[in-house]
């Protein structure tokens, strides 16, 4: 079958998409995902630091970047929110490029906290406390 110019462009684009998706899947699989038997991890006290790294299966679908549930619900399994915590599920007034938001630009736990590297800074914050606050609340 001989393709015209448009057909060749579409075919080339499809090949590029397949290569990019395959590369992303490979990169994800090499991030260090280890599946542990449920009986081994059922009583893990700190899912952020199990055997020296996060316990992926606690929050993520098996070998998938997607999380199992709403991120705030996942965090509340272990963490309690009290007076002084930043509100969650509120729309950010402005998007900040290096702070992740949830659906509809909502601020959630992982906007400020890095669940994959809780040892880098106190409280698992993505940035130093004042610098982090200043990203969304300059001058406060």
C-alpha positions in Angstrom: 0.0 0.0 0.0 1.4 3.4 -1.0 0.6 6.4 1.2 0.2 9.9 -0.1 1.9 12.8 1.7 -0.9 13.2 4.2 -0.9 9.5 5.0 2.9 9.5 5.5 2.6 12.4 7.9 -0.2 10.7 9.9 1.8 7.4 10.0 4.9 9.2 11.2 2.9 11.0 13.9 1.5 7.7 15.0 4.9 6.2 15.3 6.1 9.2 17.3 3.2 8.8 19.7 3.9 5.1 20.2 7.6 5.8 20.9 6.8 8.6 23.4 4.2 6.4 25.2 6.6 3.5 25.3 9.4 5.7 26.6 7.2 7.1 29.3 6.1 3.6 30.4 9.7 2.5 30.5 10.7 5.5 32.5 7.9 4.9 35.0 8.8 1.2 35.4 12.4 2.1 36.1 11.5 4.6 38.9 11.9 1.7 41.3 8.4 0.3 41.7 8.5 -2.8 43.9 5.3 -4.6 44.7 5.2 -6.1 48.2 2.8 -8.8 49.4 -0.2 -7.2 51.1 0.5 -9.2 54.3 4.0 -7.6 54.5 2.9 -4.0 54.2 -0.6 -4.0 55.8 0.8 -2.5 59.0 3.5 -0.2 57.6 3.6 2.9 59.8 5.2 5.3 57.2 4.3 4.7 53.6 6.6 7.6 52.6 9.7 5.7 53.8 9.4 1.9 53.6 12.7 0.2 53.1 14.3 3.6 52.3 11.7 4.8 49.7 8.0 5.4 49.3 5.6 2.5 49.2 4.2 3.1 45.8 1.3 0.7 46.1 -0.1 2.5 49.2 -1.3 5.4 47.0 -0.8 4.4 43.3 -2.5 1.9 41.1 -0.3 -1.1 40.4 2.7 0.1 38.2 0.8 3.2 37.2 1.3 6.9 37.9 -2.4 7.4 38.7 -3.4 7.4 42.3 -6.0 5.2 43.8 -8.3 7.9 45.3 -8.7 11.6 45.9 -5.2 12.8 47.2 -6.7 14.4 50.4 -8.5 11.1 51.2 -5.2 9.2 50.7 -3.4 11.6 53.0 -6.1 11.5 55.7 -5.7 7.8 56.0 -2.6 8.5 58.1 -2.5 12.3 58.7 -4.9 14.4 60.7 -5.5 18.0 59.7 -5.9 20.5 62.5 -5.8 24.2 63.2 -2.9 25.8 61.4 -3.0 23.5 58.4 -3.4 25.2 55.0 -6.9 24.6 53.6 -7.2 22.0 50.9 -9.6 21.6 48.0 -9.6 25.3 47.5 -9.0 26.8 44.1 -5.6 28.5 43.7 -5.9 32.1 42.8 -3.0 31.7 40.4 -1.1 28.7 39.1 2.5 28.3 40.2 4.5 26.3 37.6 6.5 24.2 40.1 3.7 23.4 42.5 1.2 20.7 41.4 -2.5 21.4 41.7 -5.4 18.9 41.5 -8.4 19.0 39.3 -9.9 22.4 38.8 -6.7 24.0 40.1 -7.3 22.9 43.6 -4.7 23.1 46.3 -4.2 19.6 47.9 -1.7 18.1 50.3 0.9 17.4 47.6 0.8 20.9 46.3 3.0 21.9 49.2 4.3 18.5 50.4 6.3 16.0 48.3 5.0 12.6 49.3 7.9 11.0 47.4 10.7 12.8 49.3 9.6 13.6 52.8 13.2 13.7 54.2 14.5 16.6 52.1 12.8 19.3 54.2 11.0 19.5 57.5 7.4 18.3 57.1 8.2 17.0 53.6 7.7 20.5 52.2 8.7 21.0 48.5 10.5 24.2 49.4 11.6 26.0 52.5 8.5 27.1 54.5 8.6 30.9 53.8 9.6 30.4 50.2 6.8 28.0 49.7 4.2 30.3 51.2 5.5 33.2 49.2 4.9 31.4 45.9 1.1 31.9 46.2 1.0 34.5 48.9 3.7 37.1 48.0 4.4 39.6 50.8 2.4 37.8 53.5 
